[in-house]
Amino acid sequence: MGDTRLRQLEREAAGGDLQARAHLLRERTRTGDLASERLSLAAYLGDEASREALALGSVDDEPSLESWVRGLSDWGEPACARAAAAAARLLWPRVPVEDELPRRALASVEAFLECPCASHRLAVIELSQARSNPEGWTVPRWALPTPEMAAWWATVVVWGPNIRQGPTIHPAEATWGGVHAVVRSLGANAEESVRAAIRTALVPWALR
């Protein structure tokens, strides 16, 4: 594709033309600018242009939120952690201003996801250990619907094997644990807002 046609296609896509957006995504994939698995993730999330680019059609019946969230594990821990973090952020209006730990935990996860360097990884580990089980609770931590738990589960997804002793937690389990905590905190009617928050956070990342 020539540069002139590509620039025209980019303008049309920026204007919201669905076919142009889909064509541009196919072109980016063809040239290696966009990994095919990232395009498939955006399509899975329900992005219309991505589904059109892959000739998948529209989504008629969305799966349950649990099935949808667990399915993100097919795209690895970065996608899962972003989903958990996006859901956890919905609870921030409920976190007391003086309670710094959940905010720091989520900020550390988001910083690590943007720059997975050793320093950011260490910050995730240190904050997740601060959320460890000092009182010797036997209740599963994901069963506690609080912002702290949602942020804690987001850290588990990023660095599960090093956060706690015992078996490694599968990303699907960790992610759904965090998202489910958010849904329980916000109420039964919150599933669509949680799904929308995850989609809003992940689609631009997948297609960038």
SERO-4910 file (N, C-alpha, C, O; in steps of 0.05 Angstrom, whole numbers):
BEGIN
 pado doro    nc1    nc2    nc3   cac1   cac2   cac3    cc1    cc2    cc3    oc1    oc2    oc3
  Met    A     17    -24      0      0      0      0     18     25      0     36     27     16
  Gly    A     12     44    -18     27     68    -19     23     86      4      2     84     18
  Asp    A     42    105      9     40    123     32     15    141     30      2    146     50
  Thr    A      9    150      5    -14    168      2    -40    154     10    -56    165     24
  Arg    A    -43    129      0    -67    114      7    -68    107     37    -90    107     49
  Leu    A    -45    101     48    -45     95     77    -53    119     93    -68    117    112
  Arg    A    -43    143     86    -50    167    101    -81    172     98    -94    181    117
  Gln    A    -91    168     74   -120    171     70   -136    152     87   -156    159     99
  Leu    A   -126    127     88   -140    107    104   -139    114    134   -159    111    148
  Glu    A   -116    125    143   -114    133    171   -133    156    177   -145    156    199
  Arg    A   -137    175    158   -155    197    163   -184    186    164   -200    195    181
  Glu    A   -191    168    146   -218    157    146   -223    141    172   -245    142    183
  Ala    A   -203    126    181   -206    110    205   -209    129    229   -225    124    247
  Ala    A   -193    151    230   -195    170    252   -223    183    252   -232    191    274
  Gly    A   -236    185    229   -263    196    228   -284    177    236   -308    184    238
  Gly    A   -277    152    242   -296    133    252   -307    113    232   -325     97    239
  Asp    A   -298    114    207   -308     96    187   -300     67    194   -277     61    196
  Leu    A   -320     50    198   -315     23    207   -298      7    187   -279     -6    195
  Gln    A   -305      8    162   -290     -7    142   -261      3    140   -242    -13    137
  Ala    A   -257     29    142   -230     40    142   -214     31    166   -191     25    164
  Arg    A   -227     31    189   -214     22    214   -205     -7    211   -183    -14    219
  Ala    A   -224    -23    201   -218    -52    198   -195    -56    177   -177    -73    181
  His    A   -196    -41    155   -176    -43    135   -149    -35    146   -128    -48    140
  Leu    A   -148    -14    161   -123     -5    173   -112    -25    192    -88    -30    193
  Leu    A   -129    -38    208   -119    -59    226   -108    -83    211    -87    -94    219
  Arg    A   -121    -90    189   -110   -112    173    -83   -104    161    -65   -121    159
  Glu    A    -81    -79    153    -56    -70    141    -33    -69    162    -11    -77    156
  Arg    A    -40    -60    186    -20    -60    207    -11    -88    214     13    -93    220
  Thr    A    -30   -107    214    -23   -135    220     -5   -146    197     14   -160    203
  Arg    A    -12   -139    173      3   -150    150     32   -140    150     50   -155    143
  Thr    A     36   -115    158     63   -104    158     79   -110    184    102   -103    186
  Gly    A     65   -122    203     79   -129    228     78   -107    249     89   -109    271
  Asp    A     63    -85    243     61    -63    262     42    -71    285     44    -59    307
  Leu    A     24    -90    281      6    -99    301      6   -129    302      2   -142    281
  Ala    A     12   -141    325     14   -170    327    -14   -182    324    -34   -170    334
  Ser    A    -16   -204    311    -42   -217    306    -56   -224    332    -81   -223    333
  Glu    A    -40   -232    352    -53   -239    377    -66   -215    391    -85   -218    406
  Arg    A    -54   -191    387    -66   -167    398    -92   -160    384   -111   -152    397
  Leu    A    -92   -164    358   -117   -160    343   -139   -179    353   -162   -171    356
  Ser    A   -131   -204    357   -151   -224    366   -161   -217    394   -184   -222    400
  Leu    A   -144   -206    411   -152   -198    438   -173   -175    436   -194   -177    449
  Ala    A   -168   -155    419   -187   -133    416   -213   -144    405   -235   -134    414
  Ala    A   -212   -163    387   -237   -175    377   -252   -190    399   -276   -188    401
  Tyr    A   -237   -205    415   -249   -219    437   -263   -200    456   -284   -206    467
  Leu    A   -251   -177    461   -262   -157    479   -287   -144    467   -302   -130    482
  Gly    A   -292   -148    441   -316   -137    429   -311   -112    412   -331    -99    404
  Asp    A   -286   -105    407   -281    -82    390   -291    -87    361   -284   -106    348
  Glu    A   -309    -69    352   -323    -74    327   -305    -75    303   -308    -93    286
  Ala    A   -286    -57    302   -268    -56    279   -250    -81    278   -244    -91    257
  Ser    A   -241    -90    301   -224   -114    302   -239   -138    294   -229   -155    279
  Arg    A   -264   -140    302   -281   -163    293   -286   -162    263   -286   -182    250
  Glu    A   -290   -138    253   -294   -135    224   -268   -142    209   -269   -155    188
  Ala    A   -245   -135    220   -220   -141    207   -215   -171    205   -203   -181    187
  Leu    A   -225   -185    225   -222   -214    226   -246   -229    215   -248   -254    217
  Ala    A   -265   -214    204   -290   -226    192   -305   -243    212   -314   -265    206
  Leu    A   -307   -233    237   -320   -248    258   -349   -240    262   -365   -254    275
  Gly    A   -357   -217    251   -384   -208    254   -388   -196    282   -370   -195    298
  Ser    A   -412   -187    287   -418   -175    313   -423   -196    334   -428   -220    328
  Val    A   -422   -188    359   -427   -206    382   -456   -206    388   -468   -186    396
  Asp    A   -469   -229    384   -498   -231    389   -504   -236    418   -520   -222    430
  Asp    A   -491   -256    429   -496   -263    457   -469   -264    472   -453   -282    468
  Glu    A   -464   -243    488   -439   -242    503   -439   -264    525   -460   -270    537
  Pro    A   -416   -276    529   -414   -296    551   -418   -282    578   -417   -258    580
  Ser    A   -421   -298    599   -423   -287    626   -397   -272    632   -376   -277    620
  Leu    A   -399   -253    651   -375   -238    658   -353   -256    668   -330   -252    661
  Glu    A   -360   -276    683   -339   -294    694   -325   -309    671   -301   -310    670
  Ser    A   -340   -320    652   -328   -334    630   -311   -315    613   -290   -323    604
  Trp    A   -321   -291    609   -307   -271    592   -281   -263    605   -260   -262    592
  Val    A   -281   -258    631   -257   -251    646   -237   -273    646   -213   -269    641
  Arg    A   -246   -297    652   -228   -320    653   -215   -325    626   -192   -333    624
  Gly    A   -230   -319    605   -220   -324    578   -196   -306    571   -181   -312    552
  Leu    A   -193   -284    586   -170   -266    581   -143   -279    586   -123   -270    577
  Ser    A   -144   -301    601   -118   -315    607   -105   -326    582    -82   -332    582
  Asp    A   -121   -329    561   -109   -338    535    -89   -318    524    -72   -325    508
  Trp    A    -90   -293    534    -72   -272    524    -51   -265    546    -37   -245    543
  Gly    A    -49   -281    566    -27   -279    585    -32   -260    608    -53   -247    610
  Glu    A    -12   -258    626    -14   -243    650    -17   -213    646    -32   -200    661
  Pro    A     -4   -201    626     -8   -172    623    -37   -164    618    -47   -144    629
  Ala    A    -51   -180    601    -79   -174    596    -96   -178    621   -113   -162    628
  Cys    A    -90   -200    636   -105   -206    660   -101   -184    681   -120   -175    693
  Ala    A    -76   -176    685    -70   -156    706    -83   -129    699    -93   -115    716
  Arg    A    -84   -122    673    -97    -97    665   -127    -99    670   -139    -79    678
  Ala    A   -138   -122    666   -167   -125    671   -173   -122    701   -192   -108    709
  Ala    A   -157   -136    718   -161   -134    747   -157   -105    757   -172    -96    773
  Ala    A   -137    -92    746   -132    -64    754   -154    -45    745   -162    -28    760
  Ala    A   -164    -49    721   -186    -32    711   -211    -36    728   -225    -16    734
  Ala    A   -217    -60    736   -240    -65    753   -235    -53    781   -253    -40    792
  Ala    A   -212    -57    792   -206    -46    819   -209    -16    820   -217     -5    840
  Arg    A   -202     -3    798   -203     27    798   -232     37    801   -236     59    810
  Leu    A   -251     21    794   -279     29    797   -287     33    827   -306     47    833
  Leu    A   -271     21    844   -277     23    873   -264     47    886   -269     53    910
  Trp    A   -247     61    871   -231     82    884   -248    103    898   -240    113    919
  Pro    A   -271    111    888   -288    131    902   -295    121    930   -303    138    947
  Arg    A   -294     95    935   -302     84    961   -278     81    980   -282     74   1004
  Val    A   -255     85    971   -231     81    988   -227    107   1004   -224    128    993
  Pro    A   -225    104   1031   -220    128   1047   -194    142   1038   -174    129   1032
  Val    A   -194    168   1039   -171    183   1030   -146    176   1046   -124    176   1035
  Glu    A   -150    170   1071   -127    164   1088   -116    136   1084    -95    129   1095
  Asp    A   -130    119   1069   -121     92   1065   -104     90   1040   -114     88   1018
  Glu    A    -78     92   1044    -59     95   1022    -52     68   1009    -46     67    985
  Leu    A    -54     46   1024    -43     21   1014    -56     11    989    -42      4    970
  Pro    A    -83     10    987    -95      0    962    -88     17    938    -84      7    916
  Arg    A    -87     44    943    -80     61    920    -51     56    911    -45     56    887
  Arg    A    -33     53    931     -6     48    924     -3     21    910     13     18    891
  Ala    A    -18      1    919    -17    -26    907    -25    -25    878    -12    -36    861
  Leu    A    -47    -11    872    -57    -10    845    -38      7    828    -32      0    805
  Ala    A    -28     29    839     -9     45    824     16     30    817     28     33    796
  Ser    A     25     12    836     49     -4    830     44    -24    808     62    -28    791
  Val    A     20    -35    808     14    -54    786     13    -40    759     25    -49    740
  Glu    A      0    -16    758     -2     -2    733     25      8    724     31      8    700
  Ala    A     43     16    742     69     25    734     85      1    723    100      4    703
  Phe    A     82    -22    736     96    -46    726     87    -54    698    103    -61    681
  Leu    A     61    -52    693     50    -60    667     60    -41    645     64    -50    623
  Glu    A     64    -16    652     74      3    632    104      0    628    115      4    606
  Cys    A    118     -7    650    148    -10    648    156    -33    666    161    -29    690
  Pro    A    157    -58    656    162    -81    672    192    -85    679    204   -105    673
  Cys    A    203    -64    690    231    -65    698    234    -77    726    214    -82    739
  Ala    A    259    -82    734    264    -95    760    254    -78    783    243    -88    802
  Ser    A    257    -51    781    249    -33    802    219    -34    807    209    -36    829
  His    A    203    -33    784    174    -34    787    165    -61    796    145    -63    811
  Arg    A    178    -82    787    171   -109    796    175   -112    827    158   -123    840
  Leu    A    197   -101    836    203   -102    865    181    -87    881    173    -96    902
  Ala    A    173    -64    871    152    -49    884    126    -65    886    112    -64    907
  Val    A    119    -79    865     95    -97    865     98   -118    886     79   -123    902
  Ile    A    121   -131    887    125   -152    907    123   -142    935    111   -154    952
  Glu    A    136   -119    940    136   -108    968    108   -101    977    101   -106   1000
  Leu    A     93    -88    959     66    -80    967     47   -104    970     30   -104    987
  Ser    A     51   -124    953     34   -148    955     40   -163    981     22   -174    993
  Gln    A     65   -163    989     72   -175   1015     60   -160   1038     54   -172   1059
  Ala    A     57   -134   1035     44   -118   1055     15   -126   1059      3   -122   1080
  Arg    A      3   -138   1037    -25   -147   1039    -26   -177   1046    -47   -189   1045
  Ser    A     -4   -188   1055     -4   -217   1062    -20   -221   1087    -34   -202   1096
  Asn    A    -19   -244   1098    -39   -253   1118    -28   -250   1146    -24   -271   1159
  Pro    A    -25   -226   1157    -12   -223   1183    -28   -234   1206    -17   -242   1226
  Glu    A    -55   -234   1203    -72   -243   1224    -77   -273   1223    -91   -284   1240
  Gly    A    -67   -287   1203    -71   -315   1200    -99   -322   1192   -110   -343   1200
  Trp    A   -112   -305   1176   -139   -311   1167   -140   -337   1151   -121   -344   1137
  Thr    A   -163   -350   1153   -167   -374   1137   -187   -369   1114   -190   -385   1096
  Val    A   -201   -346   1115   -220   -339   1094   -204   -333   1069   -185   -317   1070
  Pro    A   -211   -344   1046   -198   -337   1021   -198   -307   1016   -219   -294   1020
  Arg    A   -176   -295   1010   -174   -266   1007   -192   -255    985   -202   -233    987
  Trp    A   -197   -272    964   -214   -262    943   -243   -260    953   -259   -247    940
  Ala    A   -250   -273    975   -277   -272    985   -283   -246   1000   -306   -241   1008
  Leu    A   -263   -229   1004   -267   -204   1018   -270   -181    998   -250   -172    987
  Pro    A   -294   -171    994   -300   -152    972   -292   -124    980   -309   -107    985
  Thr    A   -266   -119    980   -256    -92    987   -237    -82    966   -226    -99    951
  Pro    A   -232    -56    964   -213    -46    945   -185    -58    949   -170    -63    930
  Glu    A   -178    -62    975   -152    -74    981   -149   -102    967   -128   -108    956
  Met    A   -170   -118    969   -168   -145    958   -167   -144    928   -152   -159    916
  Ala    A   -182   -126    916   -181   -124    887   -153   -116    877   -143   -127    858
  Ala    A   -141    -97    891   -114    -89    884    -94   -111    890    -76   -116    874
  Trp    A    -99   -125    912    -81   -148    919    -82   -169    897    -61   -180    889
  Trp    A   -106   -175    888   -108   -196    867    -95   -187    841    -84   -204    826
  Ala    A    -96   -161    836    -82   -151    812    -52   -156    814    -39   -163    794
  Thr    A    -41   -154    838    -13   -159    841     -7   -189    839     15   -196    830
  Val    A    -25   -205    848    -22   -234    846    -19   -242    817     -2   -259    810
  Val    A    -35   -230    799    -33   -237    771     -6   -231    760      5   -246    744
  Val    A      5   -208    768     31   -200    757     54   -217    768     72   -224    753
  Trp    A     53   -224    793     76   -237    805     68   -259    825     79   -261    847
  Gly    A     48   -275    818     37   -294    836     56   -313    849     55   -316    874
  Pro    A     75   -326    835     92   -346    848    109   -335    870    118   -350    888
  Asn    A    115   -308    870    133   -297    890    118   -282    912    131   -273    931
  Ile    A     92   -280    910     78   -264    930     71   -281    955     71   -270    977
  Arg    A     64   -305    951     56   -322    973     66   -350    970     73   -358    948
  Gln    A     68   -364    992     77   -391    990     54   -409    980     31   -401    981
  Gly    A     61   -432    969     41   -450    959     40   -450    929     57   -438    916
  Pro    A     20   -463    918     18   -466    889     15   -439    875      3   -421    886
  Thr    A     25   -437    851     21   -414    835     -8   -411    828    -21   -431    821
  Ile    A    -19   -387    830    -47   -382    823    -49   -377    793    -35   -360    782
  His    A    -67   -391    780    -70   -388    751    -81   -360    746    -98   -350    761
  Pro    A    -71   -346    725    -81   -319    719   -112   -317    717   -123   -297    725
  Ala    A   -125   -338    706   -154   -337    704   -167   -336    731   -186   -321    735
  Glu    A   -156   -351    750   -167   -351    777   -162   -325    791   -180   -313    804
  Ala    A   -138   -315    789   -131   -290    802   -147   -267    791   -156   -250    806
  Thr    A   -150   -266    765   -164   -244    753   -193   -244    761   -205   -224    768
  Trp    A   -206   -267    759   -234   -269    766   -238   -263    796   -258   -251    804
  Gly    A   -218   -271    812   -220   -265    841   -221   -235    846   -238   -225    861
  Gly    A   -204   -220    832   -204   -191    835   -229   -178    824   -241   -161    837
  Val    A   -237   -186    800   -261   -175    787   -286   -182    803   -304   -165    806
  His    A   -287   -206    812   -311   -214    828   -313   -198    853   -335   -191    862
  Ala    A   -290   -192    866   -291   -175    890   -302   -148    884   -318   -136    900
  Val    A   -296   -137    861   -306   -111    853   -336   -112    848   -351    -95    858
  Val    A   -345   -133    834   -374   -136    829   -389   -139    855   -411   -127    858
  Arg    A   -379   -154    873   -392   -157    899   -394   -131    914   -413   -126    928
  Ser    A   -373   -115    912   -373    -89    926   -393    -70    913   -407    -55    928
  Leu    A   -395    -70    887   -412    -50    873   -441    -59    871   -459    -43    868
  Gly    A   -446    -85    873   -473    -95    872   -478   -111    847   -463   -111    827
  Ala    A   -500   -126    847   -506   -146    826   -510   -133    799   -506   -146    778
  Asn    A   -517   -108    798   -522    -94    773   -498    -81    761   -499    -66    742
  Ala    A   -474    -87    773   -450    -73    765   -435    -88    743   -415    -78    733
  Glu    A   -444   -112    735   -429   -128    716   -423   -114    690   -401   -115    680
  Glu    A   -443   -100    679   -438    -87    653   -419    -63    655   -403    -59    637
  Ser    A   -420    -49    678   -401    -26    681   -373    -37    685   -354    -25    676
  Val    A   -370    -60    698   -344    -72    701   -334    -82    674   -310    -78    668
  Arg    A   -351    -95    659   -343   -104    633   -334    -81    615   -314    -82    601
  Ala    A   -350    -59    616   -343    -36    600   -316    -24    609   -301    -15    592
  Ala    A   -311    -23    635   -285    -12    644   -262    -28    635   -241    -18    627
  Ile    A   -265    -55    635   -243    -72    626   -239    -69    596   -216    -67    587
  Arg    A   -261    -67    581   -259    -64    552   -245    -37    546   -228    -36    528
  Thr    A   -253    -16    560   -242     11    555   -212     11    560   -197     25    547
  Ala    A   -204     -3    581   -175     -3    588   -159    -21    569   -136    -14    563
  Leu    A   -170    -43    560   -154    -63    545   -153    -59    515   -133    -64    503
  Val    A   -174    -49    503   -175    -47    474   -153    -28    464   -139    -35    445
  Pro    A   -151     -3    474   -130     15    465   -102      3    469    -84      6    452
  Trp    A    -98    -11    491    -72    -24    496    -67    -45    476    -45    -48    466
  Ala    A    -87    -61    470    -83    -84    451    -76    -73    423    -61    -86    409
  Leu    A    -88    -51    416    -85    -41    388    -64    -20    385    -60     -9    363
  Arg    A    -49    -13    406    -30      9    403     -5     -1    389     14     15    385
***
